[in-house]
Amino acid sequence: MLSDEQIKNLKDDFEKLNTNLNQLENAIHTETQSPSTLKH
C-alpha cells in the first residue's frame, strides 16, 4: 500500500501535469485560432 505521504505527492504531481496539459491545450488552441501567428 502507498503511504499517505506518497499519495499526497502523487496527487501533487498529477495536479502539475494537469496544469501543464491545460496550458499546452490553450497554447495550441490560440495558435490554431490566430492565422497571423502561422505566417512564416
Jmol script that loads the backbone (N, CA, C; Angstrom):
load data "model"
ATOM      1  N   MET A   1       0.835  -1.205   0.000  1.00  0.00           N
ATOM      2  CA  MET A   1       0.000   0.000   0.000  1.00  0.00           C
ATOM      3  C   MET A   1       0.872   1.259   0.000  1.00  0.00           C
ATOM      4  N   LEU A   2       0.323   2.301  -0.587  1.00  0.00           N
ATOM      5  CA  LEU A   2       1.009   3.590  -0.559  1.00  0.00           C
ATOM      6  C   LEU A   2       0.743   4.281   0.768  1.00  0.00           C
ATOM      7  N   SER A   3       1.750   4.988   1.237  1.00  0.00           N
ATOM      8  CA  SER A   3       1.551   5.774   2.450  1.00  0.00           C
ATOM      9  C   SER A   3       0.798   7.046   2.109  1.00  0.00           C
ATOM     10  N   ASP A   4       0.262   7.697   3.128  1.00  0.00           N
ATOM     11  CA  ASP A   4      -0.459   8.959   2.907  1.00  0.00           C
ATOM     12  C   ASP A   4       0.446   9.986   2.225  1.00  0.00           C
ATOM     13  N   GLU A   5       1.722   9.979   2.635  1.00  0.00           N
ATOM     14  CA  GLU A   5       2.680  10.933   2.065  1.00  0.00           C
ATOM     15  C   GLU A   5       2.885  10.670   0.572  1.00  0.00           C
ATOM     16  N   GLN A   6       3.009   9.397   0.204  1.00  0.00           N
ATOM     17  CA  GLN A   6       3.188   9.046  -1.207  1.00  0.00           C
ATOM     18  C   GLN A   6       1.962   9.427  -2.037  1.00  0.00           C
ATOM     19  N   ILE A   7       0.792   9.172  -1.472  1.00  0.00           N
ATOM     20  CA  ILE A   7      -0.449   9.523  -2.157  1.00  0.00           C
ATOM     21  C   ILE A   7      -0.544  11.027  -2.359  1.00  0.00           C
ATOM     22  N   LYS A   8      -0.192  11.780  -1.333  1.00  0.00           N
ATOM     23  CA  LYS A   8      -0.216  13.245  -1.425  1.00  0.00           C
ATOM     24  C   LYS A   8       0.736  13.724  -2.524  1.00  0.00           C
ATOM     25  N   ASN A   9       1.934  13.131  -2.578  1.00  0.00           N
ATOM     26  CA  ASN A   9       2.915  13.509  -3.593  1.00  0.00           C
ATOM     27  C   ASN A   9       2.422  13.179  -5.000  1.00  0.00           C
ATOM     28  N   LEU A  10       1.804  12.029  -5.142  1.00  0.00           N
ATOM     29  CA  LEU A  10       1.262  11.633  -6.440  1.00  0.00           C
ATOM     30  C   LEU A  10       0.165  12.594  -6.886  1.00  0.00           C
ATOM     31  N   LYS A  11      -0.684  12.989  -5.952  1.00  0.00           N
ATOM     32  CA  LYS A  11      -1.750  13.946  -6.267  1.00  0.00           C
ATOM     33  C   LYS A  11      -1.166  15.282  -6.700  1.00  0.00           C
ATOM     34  N   ASP A  12      -0.114  15.725  -6.014  1.00  0.00           N
ATOM     35  CA  ASP A  12       0.553  16.982  -6.369  1.00  0.00           C
ATOM     36  C   ASP A  12       1.139  16.895  -7.779  1.00  0.00           C
ATOM     37  N   ASP A  13       1.799  15.774  -8.069  1.00  0.00           N
ATOM     38  CA  ASP A  13       2.379  15.577  -9.403  1.00  0.00           C
ATOM     39  C   ASP A  13       1.290  15.577 -10.461  1.00  0.00           C
ATOM     40  N   PHE A  14       0.182  14.932 -10.161  1.00  0.00           N
ATOM     41  CA  PHE A  14      -0.920  14.849 -11.105  1.00  0.00           C
ATOM     42  C   PHE A  14      -1.506  16.230 -11.381  1.00  0.00           C
ATOM     43  N   GLU A  15      -1.632  17.034 -10.317  1.00  0.00           N
ATOM     44  CA  GLU A  15      -2.126  18.407 -10.468  1.00  0.00           C
ATOM     45  C   GLU A  15      -1.203  19.208 -11.386  1.00  0.00           C
ATOM     46  N   LYS A  16       0.110  19.051 -11.199  1.00  0.00           N
ATOM     47  CA  LYS A  16       1.076  19.772 -12.031  1.00  0.00           C
ATOM     48  C   LYS A  16       0.949  19.349 -13.489  1.00  0.00           C
ATOM     49  N   LEU A  17       0.802  18.037 -13.718  1.00  0.00           N
ATOM     50  CA  LEU A  17       0.643  17.535 -15.085  1.00  0.00           C
ATOM     51  C   LEU A  17      -0.627  18.080 -15.709  1.00  0.00           C
ATOM     52  N   ASN A  18      -1.697  18.116 -14.942  1.00  0.00           N
ATOM     53  CA  ASN A  18      -2.961  18.649 -15.431  1.00  0.00           C
ATOM     54  C   ASN A  18      -2.832  20.105 -15.831  1.00  0.00           C
ATOM     55  N   THR A  19      -2.143  20.874 -14.997  1.00  0.00           N
ATOM     56  CA  THR A  19      -1.924  22.293 -15.270  1.00  0.00           C
ATOM     57  C   THR A  19      -1.123  22.467 -16.550  1.00  0.00           C
ATOM     58  N   ASN A  20      -0.051  21.675 -16.688  1.00  0.00           N
ATOM     59  CA  ASN A  20       0.779  21.751 -17.889  1.00  0.00           C
ATOM     60  C   ASN A  20      -0.019  21.378 -19.132  1.00  0.00           C
ATOM     61  N   LEU A  21      -0.852  20.362 -19.008  1.00  0.00           N
ATOM     62  CA  LEU A  21      -1.666  19.924 -20.136  1.00  0.00           C
ATOM     63  C   LEU A  21      -2.654  21.008 -20.550  1.00  0.00           C
ATOM     64  N   ASN A  22      -3.280  21.638 -19.571  1.00  0.00           N
ATOM     65  CA  ASN A  22      -4.226  22.716 -19.864  1.00  0.00           C
ATOM     66  C   ASN A  22      -3.534  23.882 -20.562  1.00  0.00           C
ATOM     67  N   GLN A  23      -2.333  24.223 -20.085  1.00  0.00           N
ATOM     68  CA  GLN A  23      -1.579  25.320 -20.702  1.00  0.00           C
ATOM     69  C   GLN A  23      -1.219  24.973 -22.141  1.00  0.00           C
ATOM     70  N   LEU A  24      -0.834  23.719 -22.372  1.00  0.00           N
ATOM     71  CA  LEU A  24      -0.477  23.265 -23.717  1.00  0.00           C
ATOM     72  C   LEU A  24      -1.688  23.312 -24.638  1.00  0.00           C
ATOM     73  N   GLU A  25      -2.831  22.833 -24.145  1.00  0.00           N
ATOM     74  CA  GLU A  25      -4.056  22.855 -24.942  1.00  0.00           C
ATOM     75  C   GLU A  25      -4.464  24.286 -25.276  1.00  0.00           C
ATOM     76  N   ASN A  26      -4.330  25.186 -24.312  1.00  0.00           N
ATOM     77  CA  ASN A  26      -4.646  26.597 -24.552  1.00  0.00           C
ATOM     78  C   ASN A  26      -3.728  27.196 -25.596  1.00  0.00           C
ATOM     79  N   ALA A  27      -2.447  26.841 -25.523  1.00  0.00           N
ATOM     80  CA  ALA A  27      -1.471  27.355 -26.485  1.00  0.00           C
ATOM     81  C   ALA A  27      -1.799  26.854 -27.889  1.00  0.00           C
ATOM     82  N   ILE A  28      -2.129  25.579 -28.010  1.00  0.00           N
ATOM     83  CA  ILE A  28      -2.481  25.005 -29.310  1.00  0.00           C
ATOM     84  C   ILE A  28      -3.750  25.664 -29.838  1.00  0.00           C
ATOM     85  N   HIS A  29      -4.722  25.849 -28.974  1.00  0.00           N
ATOM     86  CA  HIS A  29      -5.978  26.476 -29.368  1.00  0.00           C
ATOM     87  C   HIS A  29      -5.724  27.889 -29.872  1.00  0.00           C
ATOM     88  N   THR A  30      -4.880  28.628 -29.162  1.00  0.00           N
ATOM     89  CA  THR A  30      -4.540  30.002 -29.548  1.00  0.00           C
ATOM     90  C   THR A  30      -3.858  30.013 -30.911  1.00  0.00           C
ATOM     91  N   GLU A  31      -2.923  29.090 -31.105  1.00  0.00           N
ATOM     92  CA  GLU A  31      -2.195  29.009 -32.374  1.00  0.00           C
ATOM     93  C   GLU A  31      -3.153  28.740 -33.534  1.00  0.00           C
ATOM     94  N   THR A  32      -4.080  27.821 -33.334  1.00  0.00           N
ATOM     95  CA  THR A  32      -4.973  27.437 -34.417  1.00  0.00           C
ATOM     96  C   THR A  32      -6.037  28.494 -34.675  1.00  0.00           C
ATOM     97  N   GLN A  33      -6.310  29.334 -33.663  1.00  0.00           N
ATOM     98  CA  GLN A  33      -7.348  30.352 -33.817  1.00  0.00           C
ATOM     99  C   GLN A  33      -6.831  31.641 -34.444  1.00  0.00           C
ATOM    100  N   SER A  34      -5.509  31.873 -34.390  1.00  0.00           N
ATOM    101  CA  SER A  34      -4.975  33.117 -34.937  1.00  0.00           C
ATOM    102  C   SER A  34      -4.016  32.846 -36.089  1.00  0.00           C
ATOM    103  N   PRO A  35      -4.506  32.956 -37.313  1.00  0.00           N
ATOM    104  CA  PRO A  35      -3.707  32.660 -38.509  1.00  0.00           C
ATOM    105  C   PRO A  35      -2.454  33.511 -38.615  1.00  0.00           C
ATOM    106  N   SER A  36      -2.458  34.703 -38.037  1.00  0.00           N
ATOM    107  CA  SER A  36      -1.308  35.598 -38.155  1.00  0.00           C
ATOM    108  C   SER A  36      -0.050  34.965 -37.553  1.00  0.00           C
ATOM    109  N   THR A  37      -0.223  34.112 -36.544  1.00  0.00           N
ATOM    110  CA  THR A  37       0.945  33.507 -35.897  1.00  0.00           C
ATOM    111  C   THR A  37       1.498  32.360 -36.741  1.00  0.00           C
ATOM    112  N   LEU A  38       0.743  31.921 -37.713  1.00  0.00           N
ATOM    113  CA  LEU A  38       1.170  30.787 -38.533  1.00  0.00           C
ATOM    114  C   LEU A  38       1.956  31.216 -39.765  1.00  0.00           C
ATOM    115  N   LYS A  39       2.002  32.502 -40.027  1.00  0.00           N
ATOM    116  CA  LYS A  39       2.759  33.003 -41.179  1.00  0.00           C
ATOM    117  C   LYS A  39       4.243  32.756 -40.982  1.00  0.00           C
ATOM    118  N   HIS A  40       4.901  32.328 -42.047  1.00  0.00           N
ATOM    119  CA  HIS A  40       6.340  32.069 -41.972  1.00  0.00           C
ATOM    120  C   HIS A  40       7.108  33.157 -42.685  1.00  0.00           C
TER     121      HIS A  40
END
end "model"
wireframe off; spacefill off
backbone 0.3
color backbone group
